[in-house]
Amino acid sequence: MATNSAISFGGLASGIDTNALVTGLMAVERAPLNRNASKQQALTSAKGALSGVLNSFSGVKTAAEALNSLTAFASYSLTSSDEKVAVAVATGAAKPGSYSIEVQALSRETRAKSAAFASGTTALAQAGTLSITIGGTQSDILVDATDSLAGIASKINASGAAVSASVVKTGASAFLVVAGKNTGAANEVTFAEANGLTLGMTTYQNASDSRIVLDGQFTIERATNQFTDVLDGVTLTAKSVSATPTTLVVKSDADAQASKIQSFVSAYNNAISAGHLAAGWGSIKASTKELSGDSAVRSGLNLLGTTVSSTIPGLTGKYNQLASVGVKLSQDGTLSLDKTKLAAALEADPEAVAKLFLGDSATNTKGAMSVMSTVIDRLTQGSNATFPLRITQFDKQITALAKNYENLQDRLDQYEAGLRKKFTALETTISKIQFQGKQLAGFV
């Protein structure tokens, strides 16, 4: 009974646990399959880690591109002694200094009104042509006898002329009011009435230019209240007329500039860290043995280090490499930012610092951020780039192993089926012999 209870599957005749025997034999034969699966898993992990490195390098490019324009890179503090009179914002590489701004006039648009009418919605019983001329461009509005002031305003607004028409009601009277959309003397609007039309249009505000005096020496007029080309990298907005000059102070904002550059430094350091964790560095072990000392990662890290530590081709002078403005390469490959050194460079020559990062279009020189973006493209963009090519190699190995796994599994399935067939035949033979033995014993 003890023997029979131990045999739950197979071996009913022989007393041998054939299922256990097959399982043991298959465990030995399955060793290559298990090694294959482990290799696939290791390569998949290596591919994932390398993809993470690629993404972190792409993050460096994103951070570099975020700095690669004057408006994004420049950081200046602009203060006005009276913001009710004039304000300013930095739009590029400004020149630090103090300036006196006297606002003598603000720009205005043309405003005109019709004669008074009893209603704004009753037909005027007038027919004719209202001609509106702006800077030599004339628009003719055809007025019908059934048109009211509101109807004429709608026709004017639909004409495409750079004016806006509306009806103003004072209680007893209604007026057609037309205002130019653009300020400045060059945008003066004039009116002419013909063919029996008698709206009585009169101008009560002429279009005029704004006018400021800079440092008591330079009188400047513009069509709008914004002055974009008076001070380099600064847009000045006149807000109200004042006989008392307003003082505008422009200076580099070292703290804001450092914050922008630090974003690039942080992205760079993330890429270095990802590379070290993937391929190993110093006491840091590689994430998988397949990436230990990987040539793609190593070459990528070395190329980044060479790029940030080199002099920018075409740049001359004191500030021609990132280290000269405080962006220093450490022994472990990461960057650090010396804010004091950066502030000193910005104070001494902000334009040269901007050229270091952004380049100089006058000499067709690329800046550090553009150079960095180009280098990272060589590592990450296109099937032949360093990282994509290495990832493709892992893919090919994984695919080949997966195919080999299928073949091994097919052979194991056939082998197991053969074993079970043989053991089944053995059990059948033993069963027959046992049966014959019992029959012979019956004749004794």
C-alpha positions in Angstrom: 0.0 0.0 0.0 2.8 2.4 0.9 4.5 1.7 -2.5 1.2 2.2 -4.5 0.3 5.5 -2.6 3.7 7.0 -3.5 3.0 6.4 -7.3 0.4 8.9 -8.2 1.3 9.4 -11.9 2.7 6.8 -14.2 4.7 3.7 -13.1 1.6 1.8 -12.1 3.1 -1.4 -13.3 6.8 -0.9 -12.6 6.4 1.0 -9.4 8.8 3.6 -10.8 7.7 7.3 -10.6 8.1 8.0 -14.3 6.7 11.5 -14.0 9.4 12.4 -11.5 12.0 10.7 -13.6 10.9 12.7 -16.7 10.8 15.9 -14.7 14.4 15.3 -13.5 15.7 14.5 -16.9 14.0 17.6 -18.4 15.4 19.8 -15.7 18.9 18.8 -16.9 18.0 19.3 -20.6 16.3 22.7 -19.8 19.6 24.3 -18.6 20.5 25.8 -22.0 16.9 27.2 -22.3 17.2 28.8 -18.8 20.6 30.3 -19.8 19.0 31.8 -22.9 16.1 33.3 -20.9 18.6 34.9 -18.5 20.6 36.3 -21.3 17.5 37.8 -22.9 16.5 39.4 -19.6 20.0 40.8 -19.1 20.2 42.3 -22.6 16.7 43.7 -22.2 17.8 45.4 -19.0 20.9 46.7 -20.7 18.9 48.1 -23.6 16.5 49.8 -21.2 19.4 51.4 -19.3 21.0 52.6 -22.5 17.7 54.1 -23.6 17.6 56.0 -20.3 21.1 57.3 -21.0 20.0 58.4 -24.5 17.0 60.2 -23.0 19.1 62.0 -20.4 21.5 63.2 -23.2 18.5 64.5 -25.1 17.5 66.4 -22.0 20.9 68.2 -22.2 20.0 69.3 -25.7 16.6 70.5 -24.6 18.2 72.6 -21.8 20.8 73.9 -24.3 18.1 74.9 -26.8 16.2 76.7 -24.0 19.1 79.0 -23.6 20.0 79.4 -27.3 18.3 82.8 -28.0 18.8 86.3 -26.7 15.3 86.6 -25.2 15.7 83.3 -23.4 19.3 83.8 -22.3 19.5 87.4 -21.3 18.5 88.4 -17.7 18.4 92.0 -16.8 16.8 94.1 -14.1 15.2 97.3 -15.4 13.9 99.8 -12.9 12.0 103.0 -13.5 11.9 105.8 -11.0 8.3 106.4 -12.0 6.4 103.5 -13.6 3.4 105.7 -14.2 5.5 107.6 -16.8 7.7 105.0 -18.4 8.6 101.3 -18.0 11.0 99.0 -19.9 11.6 95.3 -20.4 14.7 93.5 -21.7 14.4 91.8 -25.1 18.0 90.8 -25.7 21.5 91.7 -24.8 21.1 95.1 -23.2 23.8 97.6 -22.3 23.8 98.2 -18.5 23.5 101.9 -17.6 21.3 104.7 -16.3 19.2 106.8 -18.7 17.0 109.9 -18.4 13.6 109.6 -20.1 11.3 112.6 -20.6 7.9 111.8 -22.1 6.7 114.8 -24.0 3.8 113.3 -25.9 1.9 110.0 -26.2 0.8 108.6 -29.6 -2.9 108.9 -30.4 -5.3 107.7 -33.0 -7.8 109.7 -35.1 -11.2 110.1 -33.5 -14.2 111.7 -35.4 -17.9 112.1 -34.9 -20.9 112.8 -37.0 -23.5 115.6 -36.5 -26.2 114.8 -33.9 -29.1 112.7 -35.0 -32.3 111.9 -33.2 -31.8 108.2 -33.3 -29.1 105.7 -33.9 -31.5 103.0 -35.3 -33.9 105.0 -37.5 -33.3 105.3 -41.2 -31.6 108.6 -42.0 -33.1 108.9 -45.5 -29.7 109.8 -46.9 -27.9 108.1 -49.7 -24.4 108.7 -50.9 -20.7 107.7 -50.4 -18.6 108.1 -47.2 -14.9 107.9 -48.2 -12.4 107.0 -45.5 -8.7 107.6 -46.3 -5.8 106.3 -44.2 -2.3 106.8 -45.3 -3.3 107.2 -48.9 -5.6 104.1 -48.9 -9.2 105.0 -49.5 -12.2 102.9 -48.6 -15.7 103.9 -50.0 -18.7 103.1 -47.9 -22.0 103.1 -49.9 -24.8 104.4 -47.8 -28.5 103.7 -48.7 -31.5 105.8 -47.7 -32.7 103.0 -45.4 -29.4 102.9 -43.4 -29.4 104.1 -39.8 -26.3 105.2 -37.9 -26.0 101.7 -36.6 -26.2 100.3 -40.1 -23.6 102.7 -41.4 -21.3 101.7 -38.5 -21.7 98.0 -39.4 -20.8 98.7 -43.1 -17.7 100.6 -42.0 -16.6 97.8 -39.7 -17.1 95.3 -42.5 -15.2 97.3 -45.0 -11.7 96.2 -43.9 -10.6 99.8 -43.3 -8.3 100.2 -40.2 -11.0 102.0 -38.2 -13.7 101.0 -35.7 -17.2 102.5 -35.9 -19.8 102.7 -33.2 -22.9 104.7 -32.2 -22.7 106.9 -29.1 -26.0 108.0 -27.5 -26.2 111.0 -25.1 -29.9 110.7 -24.4 -31.4 113.2 -26.7 -29.0 112.6 -29.6 -27.0 109.9 -31.3 -23.6 110.2 -33.0 -21.6 108.0 -35.4 -18.1 107.8 -33.9 -15.2 106.5 -35.9 -11.8 105.8 -34.4 -8.6 104.8 -36.2 -7.1 101.4 -35.1 -3.5 102.6 -35.4 -1.8 105.5 -33.7 0.7 107.8 -35.2 0.6 110.8 -37.6 1.1 108.6 -40.6 -2.2 106.8 -39.7 -4.3 110.0 -39.8 -7.9 109.2 -40.9 -9.8 111.7 -43.1 -13.4 111.6 -44.3 -15.2 112.8 -47.4 -19.0 112.8 -48.1 -20.3 112.7 -51.6 -23.4 112.1 -53.7 -25.9 113.7 -51.3 -24.5 112.3 -48.0 -24.4 114.8 -45.2 -23.3 113.0 -42.0 -21.2 116.0 -40.9 -18.1 114.0 -39.9 -15.6 116.2 -38.0 -12.4 115.2 -36.3 -12.1 115.9 -32.6 -8.7 114.1 -32.1 -6.0 114.0 -34.6 -3.6 111.1 -34.9 -0.2 111.9 -33.5 3.2 110.4 -32.7 4.7 109.8 -29.3 7.8 111.8 -28.4 10.5 111.2 -25.8 13.7 112.9 -25.0 16.6 110.6 -24.0 19.3 112.0 -21.6 18.1 115.6 -22.5 19.9 115.2 -25.9 18.0 113.0 -28.2 14.4 113.6 -29.3 12.7 110.5 -30.6 9.3 110.1 -32.2 7.4 106.9 -32.9 3.9 106.0 -34.2 3.2 104.0 -31.0 4.1 104.4 -27.4 6.7 101.6 -27.6 10.3 102.3 -28.5 12.0 99.1 -29.5 15.1 100.4 -31.2 16.3 103.2 -29.0 18.3 101.2 -26.4 19.9 97.9 -27.4 18.0 94.9 -26.0 15.4 97.1 -24.4 11.8 97.9 -25.2 10.7 101.2 -23.6 7.0 102.0 -23.1 5.8 105.6 -22.6 2.7 105.7 -20.3 2.1 109.4 -19.5 3.4 112.8 -20.2 5.6 114.3 -17.5 7.8 117.4 -17.5 10.0 115.7 -14.9 12.5 113.1 -16.4 12.2 109.5 -15.3 15.4 107.6 -14.6 15.7 104.1 -16.2 18.4 101.8 -14.7 19.5 98.8 -16.7 21.8 96.2 -15.2 22.5 92.5 -15.5 20.6 90.2 -13.2 23.2 87.8 -12.1 20.9 85.7 -9.9 18.3 85.2 -12.7 21.1 84.5 -15.2 22.6 81.9 -12.9 19.3 80.2 -12.4 18.9 79.8 -16.2 22.4 78.4 -16.6 22.0 76.1 -13.6 19.1 74.4 -15.4 21.5 73.5 -18.2 24.2 72.4 -15.6 21.6 70.2 -13.9 20.5 68.5 -17.1 24.1 67.9 -18.0 24.9 66.3 -14.6 21.8 64.1 -15.0 23.3 62.7 -18.2 26.6 62.1 -16.6 25.0 60.4 -13.6 22.9 58.2 -16.0 26.0 57.2 -17.9 27.9 56.3 -14.7 25.1 54.2 -13.3 24.7 52.4 -16.6 28.3 51.6 -17.5 30.0 52.0 -14.1 32.5 54.6 -13.0 35.0 54.4 -10.1 33.3 52.6 -7.3 29.9 52.6 -9.1 29.1 49.2 -10.6 27.4 49.0 -14.0 23.7 48.3 -13.9 24.3 45.1 -15.9 27.5 43.3 -16.9 26.5 43.8 -20.6 27.0 47.6 -20.1 30.1 47.4 -17.9 32.6 49.8 -19.5 30.3 50.1 -22.6 32.1 51.9 -25.4 29.0 53.8 -26.5 28.4 55.2 -23.1 32.1 55.9 -22.5 32.5 57.7 -25.8 29.4 59.7 -25.2 30.5 60.9 -21.7 34.0 61.7 -23.0 32.5 63.7 -25.9 30.4 65.8 -23.5 33.3 66.5 -21.3 35.5 67.6 -24.2 32.8 69.8 -25.6 32.1 71.8 -22.3 35.8 72.2 -21.5 37.0 73.3 -24.9 37.4 76.8 -26.3 34.6 77.8 -28.6 36.0 77.9 -32.2 35.9 81.4 -33.6 35.6 83.2 -30.2 38.4 85.4 -29.0 38.9 87.4 -25.9 38.7 86.6 -22.2 35.3 84.8 -22.3 35.8 82.0 -24.9 35.0 78.9 -22.9 32.4 78.0 -20.3 35.0 77.7 -17.5 35.8 81.4 -18.0 32.3 82.4 -16.8 32.2 79.9 -13.9 30.8 76.7 -15.6 33.6 74.3 -14.5 34.1 70.6 -15.3 34.8 68.5 -12.2 37.0 65.3 -12.0 33.9 63.1 -11.9 32.7 64.6 -15.2 29.9 66.7 -13.7 29.6 70.5 -14.0 29.5 73.1 -11.3 28.5 76.8 -11.5 30.5 79.4 -9.7 27.9 82.2 -9.4 30.5 84.7 -8.2 32.6 84.2 -11.3 29.5 84.4 -13.5 28.4 87.6 -11.9 31.8 89.2 -12.4 31.8 88.2 -16.0 28.3 89.6 -16.6 29.3 92.9 -14.8 32.5 93.2 -16.9 31.2 92.3 -20.4 27.6 90.9 -20.7 27.8 91.0 -24.5 30.8 88.7 -24.5 29.1 86.3 -22.1 26.1 86.2 -24.4 28.3 85.5 -27.4 29.9 82.6 -25.5 26.6 80.9 -25.0 24.8 82.0 -28.2 27.5 82.7 -30.8 28.1 85.7 -32.9 26.1 86.0 -36.2 28.4 88.8 -37.4 31.3 86.3 -37.6 29.1 83.2 -38.2 30.4 81.7 -34.9 28.3 79.2 -33.1 27.9 79.5 -29.3 28.4 76.8 -26.7 24.7 75.8 -26.6 24.6 75.3 -30.4 27.8 73.3 -30.3 26.4 71.2 -27.5 23.2 70.5 -29.4 25.2 69.4 -32.5 27.3 67.0 -30.5 24.3 65.5 -28.8 22.6 65.0 -32.2 25.7 62.9 -33.2 25.0 60.7 -30.2 21.3 60.4 -30.2 19.7 61.3 -33.6 19.5 58.8 -36.6 20.0 55.1 -36.9 23.8 55.5 -37.2 24.2 57.7 -34.2 26.2 56.3 -31.3 23.3 55.3 -28.9 20.7 54.2 -31.4 23.2 52.0 -33.2 24.2 50.4 -29.9 20.5 49.9 -29.0 20.0 48.3 -32.4 22.8 45.9 -31.6 21.1 44.8 -28.4 17.8 44.4 -30.3 19.5 42.1 -32.8 21.0 40.0 -30.0 17.6 39.8 -28.2 15.8 38.8 -31.4 18.4 36.1 -32.2 18.1 34.7 -28.6 14.3 34.7 -28.8 14.5 32.7 -32.0 17.0 30.3 -30.5 14.7 30.0 -27.4 11.9 28.9 -29.6 14.0 26.2 -31.3 15.3 24.9 -28.0 11.8 24.8 -26.6 10.6 22.8 -29.7 13.5 20.3 -29.2 12.7 20.0 -25.5 9.0 19.4 -26.2 10.0 16.6 -28.7 12.5 15.1 -26.3 9.9 15.1 -23.5 7.3 13.5 -25.7 9.8 10.8 -26.7 10.6 10.1 -23.1 7.0 9.7 -22.1 6.4 7.5 -25.1 9.2 5.2 -24.1 8.2 5.0 -20.5 4.6 4.3 -21.5 5.8 1.5 -23.7 7.9 0.2 -20.8 4.9 0.2 -18.5 2.8 -1.6 -21.1 5.4 -4.3 -21.5 5.8 -4.8 -17.7 2.1 -4.9 -17.3 1.8 -7.7 -19.9 4.6 -9.7 -18.3 2.9 -9.3 -14.9 -0.4 -10.5 -16.3 1.2 -13.5 -18.0 3.0 -14.3 -14.8 -0.3 -14.4 -12.9 -1.8 -16.7 -15.5 1.1 -19.1 -15.3 0.9 -19.1 -11.5 -2.7 -20.2 -11.8 -1.6 -23.5 -13.5 0.8 -24.5 -10.7 
